[in-house]
Amino acid sequence: METQPILLTGAAGTLGRACQRVAYIRGLHLIALPHAALDIADPAALTHALRHYQPWAVINAAGCVRIDAAEANAAHCYRANTLGPRLLAEACAAHGAQLLTFSCDLVFDGQQTRPYHERDAARPLSVYGHSKLLAEEAVLECLPSALVVRSSAFFSAWDDGNFVSQVLAAARQGRRFTAAHDLTISPTYLPDLLNTALDLLLDGASGRWHLTNQGSCTWAELARQALRLAGLDEASVQARPAAAFGWPARRPAYSALASEHGALLPSLESGLRRHLLDEQIGRAA
Ligand SMILES: NC(=O)c1ccc[n+]([C@@H]2O[C@H](COP(=O)([O-])OP(=O)(O)OC[C@H]3O[C@@H](n4cnc5c(N)ncnc54)[C@H](OP(=O)(O)O)[C@@H]3O)[C@@H](O)[C@H]2O)c1
């Protein structure tokens, strides 16, 4: 008998592609729809997709993550990050489907000096952070059983565009790499994030959950740790203050996350070691 599927939106992005891999490894029945196949901000398209596929759950990996571009084009950002998740939550409520959607550390203002927990007050500094906070509120209002996962600074060997992959590539090519030394984050190894988020979804968890690897560091420290573990020269990292990058969007100086539910993911070092192992296996294949 065919099982009811999970429907994945934004399937061609970084999170979406990683989600497809993890679901495949776990033998989950997943229908993956990229942006071209489903616009989450189009209510008629959502209704059609949910009627057609009859999913028991929807995983929303769609979003607009161009943090700096969002300052100049807020409407585009709010459409993908706020309107889309709200419409998805409404559609899931109407069709009796569960929803897993993703938010981030940029909902916080960085004034705290200890890691942010789920119930700490959120005060975003940027359009992007605001769009994600509004989405969280709208989703949980429309569908209180929804699972809203806040995470931060994704990395994995499954894509070349993330910070860790780029640091390693630069060092191997003998290039210098510039990274902020005054923004503290909780980096997240994508396979760990997705395995834990799927466990929570399958267990029927709801509400806001912070899922990141254990530990926090600045971007410059993350770069140096990745290079150290890879046996590469840490001197290729040039540490700079965030102000030197001239980013239009304000970032919190401190946005480390921890969960009131406990330590759900392994350590950052474990994630980095597995990233490096994945790279080695990929190169050998
Ligand atoms: N990257 C991180 O470090 C990070 C950290 C914390 C949370 N998150 C969250 O994780 C989610 C995914 O991020 P990501 O890094 O995977 O971003 P990504 O690589 O840019 O992927 C996002 C995908 O969403 C698609 N999309 C945009 N608007 C859409 C719409 N209206 N309907 C359907 N699909 C749409 C994009 O398609 P197009 O390219 O065609 O627009 C793209 O394929 C976002 O919600 C983000 O806020 C990311």
The ligand as a Gaussian input file, in Angstrom:
#p B3LYP/6-31G(d) Opt

LIG

0 1
 N       21.212000      29.195000       5.012000
 C       21.244000      29.293000       6.329000
 O       22.334000      29.343000       6.952000
 C       19.962000      29.323000       7.118000
 C       20.022000      29.405000       8.516000
 C       18.836000      29.392000       9.242000
 C       17.617000      29.252000       8.604000
 N       17.596000      29.179000       7.248000
 C       16.287000      29.066000       6.612000
 O       16.242000      27.877000       5.825000
 C       15.369000      28.064000       4.717000
 C       16.076000      27.652000       3.432000
 O       17.284000      28.360000       3.309000
 P       18.397000      27.932000       2.231000
 O       19.701000      28.310000       2.823000
 O       18.173000      26.543000       1.765000
 O       18.069000      28.972000       1.060000
 P       18.239000      28.761000      -0.527000
 O       19.387000      27.864000      -0.818000
 O       18.227000      30.123000      -1.123000
 O       16.921000      27.993000      -0.934000
 C       15.663000      28.601000      -0.847000
 C       14.808000      28.023000      -1.949000
 O       13.490000      28.570000      -1.787000
 C       13.011000      28.872000      -3.095000
 N       11.935000      29.877000      -3.028000
 C       12.020000      31.217000      -2.868000
 N       10.800000      31.769000      -2.870000
 C        9.916000      30.745000      -3.049000
 C        8.512000      30.671000      -3.157000
 N        7.750000      31.778000      -3.095000
 N        7.939000      29.464000      -3.324000
 C        8.686000      28.344000      -3.406000
 N       10.034000      28.344000      -3.329000
 C       10.642000      29.534000      -3.148000
 C       14.225000      29.384000      -3.830000
 O       13.996000      29.319000      -5.207000
 P       14.578000      30.499000      -6.174000
 O       16.047000      30.395000      -6.094000
 O       13.990000      30.121000      -7.505000
 O       14.041000      31.788000      -5.640000
 C       15.288000      28.389000      -3.360000
 O       15.318000      27.225000      -4.151000
 C       14.947000      29.548000       4.763000
 O       13.682000      29.622000       5.373000
 C       15.979000      30.187000       5.653000
 O       15.463000      31.316000       6.321000
 C       18.720000      29.211000       6.484000

